[in-house]
Amino acid sequence: MVNQNLTATEIGFTHEDFAALLDKYDYHFSPGDVVPGTVFSIEPRGALIDIGAKTAAYIPIQEMSINRVDSPEEVLQSNETREFFILTDENEDGQLTLSIRRIEYMRAWERVRQLQAEDATVRSGVFATNRGGALVRIEGLRGFIPGSHISTRKPKEELVGEELPLKFLEVDEERNRLVLSHRRALVERKMNRLEVGEVVIGTVRGIKPYGAFIDIGGVSGLLHISEISHEHIDTPHSVFNVNDEVKVMIIDLDAERGRISLSTKQLEPEPGDMIKNRDLVYDKAEEMAAKYREQLLAKQQGATAAPAAPAEVVADEDIPPATELEEEIPPAAELEEEIPPAAEIEEEIPPAAELEEEIPPAAEIEEVIPVVAEIEEEIPAATETEEEIPAAIEE
């Protein structure tokens, strides 16, 4: 006869122990978690995913990829296992909403940050233009090229479909800002083929009080007023006109800032020749440039060599600040007006409220959800998946 007076201690298993055992196999999910899941039903506008929750989770078609998707089968296959991002908490039916798109966004931002750190040049096709510039996609993210950083004489509208080399200006995931420069990429590529001491032919494209901007094969260099002649010049307008063809020598290449500094002063056989006899300066340009390179080499080797002409000390006040030299680059405040806000960039991502309308109620999907006992052996223990789940990402 069974002893009816056995205590809990004698049995060795209490109600509390049983509740704790149930909790052990009750997974807790939060928005922002990245979890493994298996596709077990594909719907016309989404899919049901088994992630070990009480009710199957749902991923709408809009959240299946960072790119446009017309059919769930383009991304997912039945019984496929992969990572999913938990987008929203359980709805009234106890169902979670998942996303692959958010994972791709996180990885894309990580990749462009790496490319920016490497100062890499990327290529991308223009897919649209607006009042402020052009739009491209980098690693699936929408990037913006301000009009002042597009180096082409084509109208912006004609750039759609054209692939451009680009450098990163700003990578800011929090503000959803990805700003690029076509001009800087061209300057760097051109600068790789140029050398200090080289004589080049260019065209005057703009004249400012502090100097003239010279177009050299599609990139702009600055001929500062102090580098026009050994003699004093009141204004560059007294020497040059826009569209003048000039012969200049490169005296500095700043790849990091995308600047080329030019000089005609160093090409003068005699001080003031640039004002008195410009043709003589151009005729003797290569000869004077060779002497300049010799002096430069001697200086680098620590030798003392007499300069071809007396050096002129340029006072700090004669040199315009960087903001003036970059007259084509609008300040950040202006760029912000041109860059579409995050809300416009994310126009394809519907709010959670809209997603819930597309999620079928639990009653409709219960028949396709396997019994817990059938799938329990396929679900890894919590300890096995913990190391794969990163901390929650704030949107």
C-alpha positions in Angstrom: 0.0 0.0 0.0 1.3 3.4 -1.0 2.1 5.7 1.9 -0.2 8.7 1.5 1.9 10.7 4.0 5.1 11.1 1.8 6.5 14.5 2.2 7.8 16.7 -0.6 11.3 16.1 0.5 10.8 12.3 0.2 9.4 12.7 -3.3 12.2 15.0 -4.3 10.2 17.0 -6.8 8.0 20.0 -5.9 5.5 22.2 -7.7 8.2 24.9 -7.6 10.7 22.5 -9.3 8.1 21.8 -12.0 7.5 25.5 -12.6 11.2 26.1 -12.9 11.6 23.3 -15.4 8.8 24.8 -17.5 10.5 28.2 -17.3 13.7 26.7 -18.5 12.1 25.8 -21.8 10.1 29.0 -22.1 12.1 31.4 -24.3 11.8 35.1 -23.7 12.2 37.4 -26.8 12.6 41.1 -26.9 12.6 43.6 -29.9 16.1 44.0 -31.1 17.2 40.4 -30.4 18.7 38.4 -33.3 17.5 34.8 -33.2 17.8 31.7 -35.3 14.5 30.5 -36.9 13.2 28.0 -39.5 10.8 28.8 -42.3 7.8 26.4 -42.1 5.1 28.2 -44.1 5.4 30.8 -46.9 2.4 33.0 -47.4 1.6 35.3 -50.4 2.9 38.4 -48.6 5.0 37.0 -45.8 6.2 33.8 -44.1 5.7 32.0 -40.7 8.9 31.3 -38.8 9.5 28.9 -36.0 11.9 30.6 -33.5 10.8 28.5 -30.4 8.1 30.9 -29.3 4.6 29.8 -28.2 3.2 31.1 -31.4 4.9 31.1 -34.8 6.5 34.5 -35.6 5.7 36.3 -38.9 7.9 38.2 -41.3 6.1 40.5 -43.8 7.5 40.8 -47.4 8.6 44.4 -46.7 11.1 43.2 -44.1 12.6 40.4 -46.1 15.4 42.4 -47.7 17.1 45.8 -47.8 16.2 45.7 -51.5 12.8 45.6 -53.1 11.2 42.1 -53.0 8.2 41.1 -55.1 7.8 37.5 -53.9 8.8 35.8 -50.6 10.3 33.0 -52.6 13.0 35.4 -53.8 14.5 35.4 -50.3 13.2 32.4 -48.3 12.8 28.7 -48.9 10.7 26.2 -46.9 12.6 24.6 -44.0 15.5 27.1 -44.4 17.1 28.1 -41.1 18.7 31.6 -40.8 18.9 34.6 -38.4 16.0 36.9 -37.9 15.7 40.3 -36.1 12.8 40.7 -33.7 11.1 43.8 -34.9 8.1 44.1 -32.6 6.9 42.6 -29.4 4.0 40.1 -29.2 0.7 41.3 -30.5 -2.7 40.4 -29.0 -2.4 36.9 -30.5 1.0 36.4 -28.9 2.8 36.7 -32.2 6.2 38.3 -32.9 7.1 40.3 -36.0 10.5 39.5 -37.6 12.9 41.3 -40.0 15.8 40.3 -42.2 16.0 43.8 -43.5 17.2 45.2 -40.1 20.0 42.7 -40.0 21.1 43.7 -43.5 21.0 47.4 -42.5 23.2 46.8 -39.4 25.7 44.9 -41.5 25.6 47.5 -44.3 26.4 50.4 -41.9 29.2 48.3 -40.4 30.6 47.8 -43.9 30.4 51.5 -44.9 32.1 52.5 -41.7 34.9 50.2 -42.5 35.2 51.5 -46.0 35.3 55.1 -44.7 38.0 54.1 -42.2 40.0 52.7 -45.1 39.4 55.9 -47.1 38.2 53.6 -49.9 36.9 54.7 -53.3 33.6 53.0 -54.2 31.6 53.0 -57.4 27.8 53.3 -57.6 25.2 54.1 -60.2 22.9 57.2 -59.8 19.3 56.1 -59.5 17.7 59.5 -58.9 18.4 63.2 -58.6 16.8 66.0 -56.6 17.2 69.8 -56.2 20.3 69.3 -54.0 22.2 66.5 -55.7 22.1 62.9 -56.7 21.1 59.6 -54.9 23.1 56.4 -55.1 23.1 53.1 -53.2 26.2 51.9 -51.2 25.9 48.4 -49.7 22.2 48.7 -50.1 22.0 52.0 -48.2 20.8 55.2 -49.8 23.6 57.7 -50.2 23.5 61.4 -51.2 25.9 63.3 -53.3 25.6 67.1 -52.9 25.5 69.0 -56.1 28.7 70.8 -55.2 30.5 67.5 -55.1 29.4 66.3 -58.5 32.3 67.0 -60.9 30.7 66.8 -64.3 29.4 69.4 -66.8 26.3 67.2 -67.5 22.9 68.3 -66.1 22.1 66.3 -63.0 19.1 64.8 -64.7 21.4 63.1 -67.2 23.4 61.3 -64.5 20.6 58.8 -63.8 22.0 55.3 -64.6 25.6 56.5 -64.8 28.2 54.9 -62.5 30.4 57.3 -60.5 33.6 56.8 -58.4 32.8 58.2 -54.9 34.6 59.0 -51.6 32.9 59.1 -48.2 32.2 62.5 -46.7 29.9 61.5 -43.8 28.8 58.2 -42.4 26.3 58.7 -39.5 24.0 55.7 -38.7 22.3 57.5 -35.9 21.1 60.3 -38.1 20.8 58.0 -41.1 23.1 60.2 -43.2 25.4 58.8 -45.8 27.1 61.6 -47.8 29.5 61.0 -50.6 31.7 63.1 -53.0 32.3 62.4 -56.7 34.7 65.4 -56.9 37.0 64.2 -54.2 37.3 60.7 -55.9 38.3 62.4 -59.1 40.8 64.7 -57.4 42.4 61.7 -55.7 42.6 59.7 -58.9 44.0 62.6 -60.8 46.5 63.4 -58.0 47.8 59.9 -58.1 49.1 60.7 -61.6 50.5 64.1 -60.8 53.8 65.0 -59.2 55.1 68.0 -57.3 57.3 70.0 -59.7 55.3 68.9 -62.8 54.3 71.5 -65.3 50.7 71.2 -66.5 48.4 73.2 -68.8 45.0 74.3 -67.4 42.1 76.7 -67.8 41.1 79.5 -65.5 37.6 78.6 -64.2 37.2 81.2 -61.5 39.0 84.2 -60.0 38.8 85.2 -56.3 40.6 88.1 -54.5 43.0 85.5 -53.0 43.8 83.6 -56.3 42.6 81.8 -59.4 41.1 78.3 -59.7 42.6 76.4 -62.5 40.9 73.4 -64.2 43.5 70.6 -64.8 42.0 67.8 -66.7 38.7 67.9 -64.7 40.0 68.7 -61.3 40.6 72.2 -59.8 43.8 73.6 -58.4 44.4 76.9 -56.6 47.0 79.4 -57.9 47.3 81.6 -54.9 47.9 85.3 -55.4 51.2 85.0 -53.6 52.3 82.3 -56.2 51.5 84.3 -59.4 54.7 86.4 -59.5 57.7 87.5 -57.4 56.4 91.1 -57.9 53.4 92.3 -55.8 50.0 91.9 -57.4 47.0 93.8 -56.1 44.4 91.3 -57.6 44.5 88.2 -59.8 42.0 89.9 -62.1 44.9 92.2 -63.2 46.8 89.1 -64.6 44.1 86.6 -65.6 40.7 86.4 -67.2 38.2 83.5 -66.9 38.8 80.9 -69.6 42.5 81.9 -70.1 44.8 78.9 -70.9 47.7 78.9 -68.5 50.9 77.0 -67.8 51.4 76.3 -64.1 53.6 74.1 -61.9 52.3 71.9 -59.1 54.0 72.8 -55.8 51.8 70.8 -53.4 49.4 67.8 -53.5 47.1 67.3 -50.4 45.3 64.1 -51.1 43.6 64.0 -47.7 41.9 67.4 -48.3 41.7 67.0 -52.1 43.7 70.2 -52.9 46.2 71.0 -55.5 48.4 74.1 -55.1 49.9 75.7 -58.2 52.5 78.3 -59.0 53.7 80.5 -61.9 56.0 82.5 -59.7 58.5 79.5 -59.6 58.5 79.5 -63.4 59.7 83.1 -63.8 63.2 83.4 -65.3 63.4 86.9 -63.8 61.1 88.3 -61.0 58.1 90.0 -62.5 58.2 88.1 -65.9 54.7 86.8 -65.3 53.5 90.4 -65.5 55.9 91.8 -68.1 56.5 88.8 -70.5 54.2 85.9 -69.9 55.1 84.1 -73.2 58.8 84.0 -72.0 57.6 82.3 -68.7 55.7 79.7 -70.7 58.6 79.1 -73.1 61.0 78.6 -70.2 58.5 76.7 -68.0 60.0 73.2 -68.3 63.6 74.5 -67.8 62.6 76.4 -64.6 60.6 73.5 -63.4 63.7 71.2 -63.7 65.7 73.6 -61.6 62.9 73.7 -59.0 62.9 69.9 -58.8 66.7 69.9 -58.4 66.5 72.3 -55.5 63.6 70.3 -54.0 65.7 67.1 -54.2 68.7 68.9 -52.7 66.7 70.2 -49.9 65.2 66.7 -49.2 68.7 65.3 -49.1 69.8 68.0 -46.6 72.1 69.7 -49.1 72.3 73.5 -49.3 71.4 75.0 -52.7 70.9 78.5 -53.7 67.3 79.2 -54.8 66.6 80.2 -58.4 64.9 83.4 -57.2 64.5 85.0 -53.8 61.8 83.4 -51.8 59.0 85.5 -50.8 57.6 85.1 -47.3 53.8 84.9 -47.4 52.2 86.4 -44.4 49.5 84.4 -42.7 46.9 87.0 -43.4 47.5 86.7 -47.2 46.3 83.1 -47.1 42.6 82.6 -47.1 41.1 80.2 -44.5 40.2 76.7 -45.6 36.5 77.7 -45.7 37.3 80.2 -48.5 39.3 77.8 -50.5 36.5 75.3 -50.4 34.0 77.8 -51.9 32.4 75.0 -53.8 31.6 73.0 -50.7 28.6 74.2 -48.8 28.8 74.2 -45.0 27.2 71.4 -43.1 24.1 73.5 -42.4 23.5 73.8 -46.1 24.1 70.1 -46.7 21.5 69.2 -44.1 18.9 71.0 -46.1 19.8 69.1 -49.2 20.0 65.6 -47.6 16.6 63.9 -47.3 15.8 63.2 -43.7 15.7 59.7 -42.4 11.9 59.6 -42.6 12.1 60.0 -46.4 14.9 57.5 -46.8 13.0 54.9 -44.9 9.8 55.5 -46.7 9.6 51.8 -47.7 9.6 50.6 -44.1 6.0 50.6 -42.8 5.4 51.3 -39.1 4.6 48.4 -36.8 0.9 49.3 -36.9 0.7 48.7 -40.6 2.7 45.5 -40.4 0.3 44.0 -37.9 -2.6 44.4 -40.4 -0.9 42.0 -42.7 -0.1 39.4 -40.0 -2.7 36.6 -40.1 -4.4 35.9 -36.7 -3.2 33.0 -34.7 -6.4 31.1 -35.4 -5.6 31.0 -39.1 -2.1 29.7 -38.7 -2.6 27.2 -35.8 -3.0 24.3 -38.1 0.4 24.8 -39.6 2.2 25.3 -36.3 3.9 22.0 -35.2 3.1 20.7 -31.8 5.7 21.7 -29.2 6.6 18.1 -28.6 7.4 17.7 -32.3 9.7 20.7 -32.6 11.2 20.7 -29.1 14.1 18.5 -30.1 15.0 20.9 -33.0 15.1 24.0 -30.8 18.5 24.6 -29.2 18.8 25.2 -25.5 19.0 28.8 -24.4 22.7 28.3 -23.5 23.5 27.2 -27.0 22.1 30.4 -28.7 23.1 33.0 -26.1 26.5 33.6 -27.6 24.9 34.3 -31.1 22.4 36.9 -29.8 23.9 40.4 -29.7 22.7 43.2 -27.5 19.5 45.0 -28.6 20.0 47.5 -31.4 18.1 50.7 -31.0 16.3 51.9 -34.2 
